[in-house]
Amino acid sequence: MDTTSAPQIIEHQSIALDFTPYDTRWVPGTAKFVLGGQTTKATGIMKVYKLNQDTCDTVLDVRLTR
């Protein structure tokens, strides 16, 4: 099987998370992405991250409570 023409995933940076991620979406025209998931207490969480040269900074952190 020739994989040279197949899509490739390139890891730019890696961060540790304290929740289970479910979906990630890029913010068009920026170096930001939105990550949505669920905490261990079954509450929702949404974080916006910005890619920098050597770090991945949190721009916004929204946690839903019951």
A tleap script that builds the chain and sets N, CA, C and O, in Angstrom:
source leaprc.protein.ff14SB
mol = sequence {
  NMET ASP THR THR SER ALA PRO GLN ILE ILE
  GLU HIE GLN SER ILE ALA LEU ASP PHE THR
  PRO TYR ASP THR ARG TRP VAL PRO GLY THR
  ALA LYS PHE VAL LEU GLY GLY GLN THR THR
  LYS ALA THR GLY ILE MET LYS VAL TYR LYS
  LEU ASN GLN ASP THR CYS ASP THR VAL LEU
  ASP VAL ARG LEU THR CARG
}
set mol.1.N position { 0.838 -1.179 0.000 }
set mol.1.CA position { 0.000 0.000 0.000 }
set mol.1.C position { 0.878 1.236 0.000 }
set mol.1.O position { 1.779 1.370 0.828 }
set mol.2.N position { 0.612 2.134 -0.931 }
set mol.2.CA position { 1.399 3.354 -1.053 }
set mol.2.C position { 0.744 4.460 -0.222 }
set mol.2.O position { -0.376 4.873 -0.520 }
set mol.3.N position { 1.425 4.938 0.808 }
set mol.3.CA position { 0.864 5.970 1.673 }
set mol.3.C position { 1.439 7.350 1.409 }
set mol.3.O position { 1.185 8.270 2.186 }
set mol.4.N position { 2.196 7.525 0.354 }
set mol.4.CA position { 2.798 8.838 0.093 }
set mol.4.C position { 1.762 9.875 -0.320 }
set mol.4.O position { 1.983 11.068 -0.111 }
set mol.5.N position { 0.643 9.460 -0.896 }
set mol.5.CA position { -0.377 10.414 -1.305 }
set mol.5.C position { -1.522 10.517 -0.292 }
set mol.5.O position { -2.475 11.264 -0.514 }
set mol.6.N position { -1.437 9.785 0.798 }
set mol.6.CA position { -2.487 9.812 1.811 }
set mol.6.C position { -2.321 11.034 2.716 }
set mol.6.O position { -1.209 11.540 2.871 }
set mol.7.N position { -3.408 11.509 3.309 }
set mol.7.CA position { -3.301 12.633 4.249 }
set mol.7.C position { -2.424 12.252 5.436 }
set mol.7.O position { -2.424 11.105 5.883 }
set mol.8.N position { -1.684 13.226 5.935 }
set mol.8.CA position { -0.801 12.990 7.068 }
set mol.8.C position { -1.176 13.917 8.217 }
set mol.8.O position { -1.585 15.057 7.993 }
set mol.9.N position { -1.036 13.434 9.433 }
set mol.9.CA position { -1.267 14.243 10.623 }
set mol.9.C position { 0.092 14.630 11.180 }
set mol.9.O position { 0.924 13.774 11.480 }
set mol.10.N position { 0.303 15.927 11.314 }
set mol.10.CA position { 1.569 16.437 11.828 }
set mol.10.C position { 1.310 17.033 13.202 }
set mol.10.O position { 0.490 17.939 13.344 }
set mol.11.N position { 2.003 16.531 14.208 }
set mol.11.CA position { 1.844 17.043 15.572 }
set mol.11.C position { 2.739 18.256 15.757 }
set mol.11.O position { 3.964 18.149 15.702 }
set mol.12.N position { 2.117 19.422 15.978 }
set mol.12.CA position { 2.876 20.647 16.183 }
set mol.12.C position { 3.301 20.785 17.639 }
set mol.12.O position { 4.455 21.091 17.938 }
set mol.13.N position { 2.350 20.553 18.535 }
set mol.13.CA position { 2.615 20.643 19.965 }
set mol.13.C position { 1.731 19.647 20.688 }
set mol.13.O position { 0.738 19.167 20.140 }
set mol.14.N position { 2.098 19.339 21.923 }
set mol.14.CA position { 1.336 18.396 22.723 }
set mol.14.C position { 1.115 19.010 24.104 }
set mol.14.O position { 2.040 19.570 24.692 }
set mol.15.N position { -0.116 18.904 24.622 }
set mol.15.CA position { -0.424 19.436 25.948 }
set mol.15.C position { -1.190 18.378 26.740 }
set mol.15.O position { -1.900 17.551 26.168 }
set mol.16.N position { -1.038 18.417 28.061 }
set mol.16.CA position { -1.759 17.510 28.949 }
set mol.16.C position { -3.120 18.120 29.274 }
set mol.16.O position { -3.219 19.320 29.532 }
set mol.17.N position { -4.161 17.304 29.263 }
set mol.17.CA position { -5.509 17.770 29.548 }
set mol.17.C position { -6.047 17.102 30.803 }
set mol.17.O position { -5.709 15.955 31.098 }
set mol.18.N position { -6.892 17.830 31.547 }
set mol.18.CA position { -7.517 17.261 32.734 }
set mol.18.C position { -8.988 16.934 32.478 }
set mol.18.O position { -9.790 16.882 33.411 }
set mol.19.N position { -9.335 16.716 31.215 }
set mol.19.CA position { -10.693 16.374 30.815 }
set mol.19.C position { -10.635 15.524 29.552 }
set mol.19.O position { -9.584 15.395 28.925 }
set mol.20.N position { -11.788 14.942 29.185 }
set mol.20.CA position { -11.870 14.115 27.980 }
set mol.20.C position { -12.291 14.987 26.801 }
set mol.20.O position { -13.400 15.522 26.802 }
set mol.21.N position { -11.430 15.139 25.797 }
set mol.21.CA position { -11.802 15.960 24.642 }
set mol.21.C position { -12.724 15.181 23.696 }
set mol.21.O position { -12.559 13.976 23.506 }
set mol.22.N position { -13.703 15.893 23.104 }
set mol.22.CA position { -14.621 15.268 22.165 }
set mol.22.C position { -14.534 15.855 20.768 }
set mol.22.O position { -14.750 15.141 19.789 }
set mol.23.N position { -14.224 17.143 20.652 }
set mol.23.CA position { -14.182 17.757 19.332 }
set mol.23.C position { -13.223 18.940 19.343 }
set mol.23.O position { -13.083 19.637 20.348 }
set mol.24.N position { -12.570 19.150 18.211 }
set mol.24.CA position { -11.649 20.263 18.034 }
set mol.24.C position { -11.955 20.938 16.714 }
set mol.24.O position { -12.163 20.271 15.700 }
set mol.25.N position { -11.982 22.264 16.724 }
set mol.25.CA position { -12.241 23.033 15.504 }
set mol.25.C position { -11.259 24.195 15.426 }
set mol.25.O position { -11.021 24.885 16.417 }
set mol.26.N position { -10.689 24.406 14.235 }
set mol.26.CA position { -9.818 25.552 14.000 }
set mol.26.C position { -10.654 26.807 13.866 }
set mol.26.O position { -11.763 26.756 13.336 }
set mol.27.N position { -10.136 27.943 14.340 }
set mol.27.CA position { -10.757 29.242 14.117 }
set mol.27.C position { -10.177 29.750 12.802 }
set mol.27.O position { -8.968 29.962 12.712 }
set mol.28.N position { -11.010 29.952 11.779 }
set mol.28.CA position { -10.508 30.314 10.447 }
set mol.28.C position { -9.652 31.580 10.450 }
set mol.28.O position { -9.992 32.574 11.092 }
set mol.29.N position { -8.550 31.524 9.731 }
set mol.29.CA position { -7.667 32.673 9.562 }
set mol.29.C position { -6.800 32.993 10.757 }
set mol.29.O position { -6.162 34.046 10.780 }
set mol.30.N position { -6.751 32.117 11.761 }
set mol.30.CA position { -5.937 32.367 12.958 }
set mol.30.C position { -5.136 31.119 13.306 }
set mol.30.O position { -5.275 30.074 12.671 }
set mol.31.N position { -4.308 31.250 14.312 }
set mol.31.CA position { -3.561 30.103 14.845 }
set mol.31.C position { -4.237 29.608 16.118 }
set mol.31.O position { -3.568 29.125 17.032 }
set mol.32.N position { -5.575 29.728 16.182 }
set mol.32.CA position { -6.337 29.321 17.362 }
set mol.32.C position { -7.234 28.139 17.035 }
set mol.32.O position { -7.646 27.946 15.892 }
set mol.33.N position { -7.529 27.350 18.067 }
set mol.33.CA position { -8.486 26.256 17.918 }
set mol.33.C position { -9.316 26.133 19.182 }
set mol.33.O position { -8.872 26.504 20.268 }
set mol.34.N position { -10.531 25.607 19.030 }
set mol.34.CA position { -11.471 25.429 20.125 }
set mol.34.C position { -11.557 23.939 20.426 }
set mol.34.O position { -11.670 23.116 19.517 }
set mol.35.N position { -11.501 23.603 21.701 }
set mol.35.CA position { -11.539 22.216 22.140 }
set mol.35.C position { -12.698 22.051 23.102 }
set mol.35.O position { -12.762 22.744 24.118 }
set mol.36.N position { -13.616 21.144 22.798 }
set mol.36.CA position { -14.763 20.888 23.661 }
set mol.36.C position { -14.701 19.493 24.239 }
set mol.36.O position { -14.262 18.557 23.572 }
set mol.37.N position { -15.140 19.351 25.480 }
set mol.37.CA position { -15.084 18.038 26.115 }
set mol.37.C position { -15.887 17.968 27.388 }
set mol.37.O position { -16.781 18.779 27.629 }
set mol.38.N position { -15.550 16.972 28.209 }
set mol.38.CA position { -16.281 16.708 29.445 }
set mol.38.C position { -15.292 16.403 30.560 }
set mol.38.O position { -14.312 15.686 30.357 }
set mol.39.N position { -15.562 16.966 31.758 }
set mol.39.CA position { -14.713 16.720 32.920 }
set mol.39.C position { -15.108 15.405 33.590 }
set mol.39.O position { -16.070 14.757 33.178 }
set mol.40.N position { -14.373 15.022 34.609 }
set mol.40.CA position { -14.678 13.791 35.337 }
set mol.40.C position { -15.960 13.906 36.148 }
set mol.40.O position { -16.538 12.891 36.536 }
set mol.41.N position { -16.414 15.133 36.409 }
set mol.41.CA position { -17.672 15.349 37.139 }
set mol.41.C position { -18.860 15.467 36.191 }
set mol.41.O position { -19.936 15.903 36.599 }
set mol.42.N position { -18.675 15.082 34.930 }
set mol.42.CA position { -19.721 15.073 33.902 }
set mol.42.C position { -20.255 16.462 33.597 }
set mol.42.O position { -21.439 16.620 33.298 }
set mol.43.N position { -19.398 17.466 33.669 }
set mol.43.CA position { -19.776 18.819 33.264 }
set mol.43.C position { -19.021 19.166 31.988 }
set mol.43.O position { -17.938 18.641 31.729 }
set mol.44.N position { -19.601 20.047 31.206 }
set mol.44.CA position { -18.995 20.428 29.938 }
set mol.44.C position { -17.857 21.416 30.115 }
set mol.44.O position { -17.791 22.151 31.101 }
set mol.45.N position { -16.968 21.415 29.141 }
set mol.45.CA position { -15.843 22.340 29.158 }
set mol.45.C position { -15.511 22.735 27.725 }
set mol.45.O position { -15.586 21.917 26.807 }
set mol.46.N position { -15.146 23.995 27.549 }
set mol.46.CA position { -14.726 24.491 26.247 }
set mol.46.C position { -13.512 25.380 26.464 }
set mol.46.O position { -13.531 26.283 27.301 }
set mol.47.N position { -12.458 25.116 25.704 }
set mol.47.CA position { -11.238 25.906 25.820 }
set mol.47.C position { -10.816 26.398 24.443 }
set mol.47.O position { -10.967 25.697 23.442 }
set mol.48.N position { -10.289 27.609 24.412 }
set mol.48.CA position { -9.727 28.169 23.190 }
set mol.48.C position { -8.226 28.281 23.413 }
set mol.48.O position { -7.777 28.874 24.394 }
set mol.49.N position { -7.458 27.711 22.499 }
set mol.49.CA position { -6.003 27.720 22.580 }
set mol.49.C position { -5.418 28.497 21.407 }
set mol.49.O position { -6.027 28.586 20.341 }
set mol.50.N position { -4.234 29.056 21.617 }
set mol.50.CA position { -3.512 29.756 20.555 }
set mol.50.C position { -2.133 29.125 20.424 }
set mol.50.O position { -1.415 28.963 21.411 }
set mol.51.N position { -1.771 28.771 19.198 }
set mol.51.CA position { -0.450 28.206 18.946 }
set mol.51.C position { 0.582 29.324 18.846 }
set mol.51.O position { 0.382 30.301 18.123 }
set mol.52.N position { 1.676 29.176 19.568 }
set mol.52.CA position { 2.810 30.087 19.486 }
set mol.52.C position { 4.013 29.297 18.986 }
set mol.52.O position { 3.879 28.127 18.629 }
set mol.53.N position { 5.161 29.913 18.957 }
set mol.53.CA position { 6.361 29.246 18.454 }
set mol.53.C position { 6.666 27.951 19.215 }
set mol.53.O position { 6.901 26.909 18.602 }
set mol.54.N position { 6.662 28.017 20.547 }
set mol.54.CA position { 7.043 26.834 21.329 }
set mol.54.C position { 6.029 26.469 22.416 }
set mol.54.O position { 6.272 25.548 23.196 }
set mol.55.N position { 4.903 27.174 22.476 }
set mol.55.CA position { 3.899 26.885 23.498 }
set mol.55.C position { 2.500 26.889 22.895 }
set mol.55.O position { 2.286 27.324 21.764 }
set mol.56.N position { 1.575 26.399 23.671 }
set mol.56.CA position { 0.161 26.416 23.308 }
set mol.56.C position { -0.554 27.094 24.475 }
set mol.56.O position { -0.751 26.477 25.522 }
set mol.57.N position { -0.941 28.348 24.305 }
set mol.57.CA position { -1.501 29.143 25.397 }
set mol.57.C position { -3.025 29.066 25.415 }
set mol.57.O position { -3.673 29.039 24.369 }
set mol.58.N position { -3.586 29.031 26.629 }
set mol.58.CA position { -5.036 29.054 26.787 }
set mol.58.C position { -5.517 30.491 26.679 }
set mol.58.O position { -5.060 31.358 27.424 }
set mol.59.N position { -6.436 30.748 25.758 }
set mol.59.CA position { -6.997 32.079 25.566 }
set mol.59.C position { -8.286 32.234 26.366 }
set mol.59.O position { -8.519 33.281 26.971 }
set mol.60.N position { -9.131 31.188 26.373 }
set mol.60.CA position { -10.421 31.243 27.063 }
set mol.60.C position { -10.722 29.867 27.646 }
set mol.60.O position { -10.461 28.841 27.018 }
set mol.61.N position { -11.273 29.862 28.853 }
set mol.61.CA position { -11.624 28.624 29.533 }
set mol.61.C position { -13.054 28.758 30.058 }
set mol.61.O position { -13.307 29.558 30.960 }
set mol.62.N position { -13.994 27.983 29.503 }
set mol.62.CA position { -15.391 28.041 29.925 }
set mol.62.C position { -15.773 26.673 30.470 }
set mol.62.O position { -15.633 25.659 29.786 }
set mol.63.N position { -16.257 26.655 31.710 }
set mol.63.CA position { -16.706 25.409 32.327 }
set mol.63.C position { -18.179 25.530 32.683 }
set mol.63.O position { -18.590 26.490 33.335 }
set mol.64.N position { -18.964 24.564 32.258 }
set mol.64.CA position { -20.385 24.557 32.548 }
set mol.64.C position { -20.639 23.824 33.858 }
set mol.64.O position { -20.076 22.753 34.086 }
set mol.65.N position { -21.465 24.378 34.707 }
set mol.65.CA position { -21.761 23.757 35.994 }
set mol.65.C position { -23.220 23.326 36.027 }
set mol.65.O position { -24.046 23.818 35.259 }
set mol.66.N position { -23.513 22.429 36.900 }
set mol.66.CA position { -24.891 21.940 37.055 }
set mol.66.C position { -25.661 22.810 37.977 }
set mol.66.O position { -26.839 22.554 38.228 }
savepdb mol mol.pdb
quit
